[in-house]
Amino acid sequence: MAGHSKWANIKHKKAVTDAKRGKIFTRLIREITVAARMAGADPNMNPRLRLAMEKARDVNMSKDNIENAIKRGAGALEGANYDEVRYEGYGIAGAAVMVDCLTDNRTRTVADVRHAFVKHGGNLGTDGSVGFMFKHCGQFIFAPGTSEDKVMEVALEAGAEDVLANEDDSVEVICAISDFSAVKQGLAKAGLKPELAEITMKPLSETVISGDDALRMQKLLDALEALDDVQEVYTTAILDE
């Protein structure tokens, strides 16, 4: 068994994602543009671009929007140049927080991120202050009640590194980034549909927060998620209902 009860946290993340669906398109367009700029416009030769395109299709982004984002990244169309920047800090009860951004104005972005931390009881740290607490990997999470044995058999056969049974009966699959697409396809072929499938920064240890502190931590995470330049927010916090 691994980890504390995570299911409420996953459900909240999905609800936030659904609520900000309009922003999802903007964030995916930025990701596609940057991926194409960094490693070329051919998804067969650019895993990051391929994954971004898969995410875009999953939320029904139009083919034209995807192609135009690729063209902007490749220089065939004009558009803003976005820089990748990561901010690291601490939230409530010392929980680590990592914020990945794509921005065309670093001064604006760092000010917005710092303000969100300070306003909600956290503090912005220095580069590398919490990065060592996370592992960059592929992650799939299945709803409580999913057959752990079936997930394990299929996932390991497809190239996953590990399969974990969480205390809340959800099942978690971890894989190397390079194996993400293969594991995703293997699970889909077996009829296994995860509630969450993403490339993530998985915390190596977790900080369980409850009561008023959990509410304060959620407000901090929501404030960071709401910022236009923020792509992803990762934390070691597990919020108890």
Number of C-alpha atoms within 10 A of each C-alpha: 10 13 14 15 18 17 21 14 16 15 14 12 14 13 12 14 14 12 11 12 13 10 16 18 18 13 21 20 24 26 26 28 29 24 25 25 20 14 16 18 23 13 17 10 11 15 17 21 25 19 19 22 22 14 18 22 13 9 12 10 17 10 12 9 13 19 16 17 26 28 20 22 28 20 14 11 11 11 12 11 15 19 13 14 15 17 22 22 24 20 24 22 15 14 19 25 30 24 20 16 26 22 21 14 12 16 9 11 20 18 10 17 23 17 16 23 23 13 12 18 16 23 19 20 17 9 11 13 16 20 18 9 18 19 13 14 18 24 25 23 24 22 18 15 10 16 15 18 11 12 22 20 13 18 26 17 14 19 19 23 15 14 22 18 19 18 15 17 20 20 25 22 23 23 25 18 17 13 16 24 19 16 25 23 14 18 22 13 11 12 9 18 17 19 13 15 17 15 17 17 20 18 20 10 12 16 17 16 20 15 10 9 16 19 16 18 23 20 17 22 21 15 17 24 20 15 15 15 27 20 23 16 19 17 23 23 25 22 21 17 11
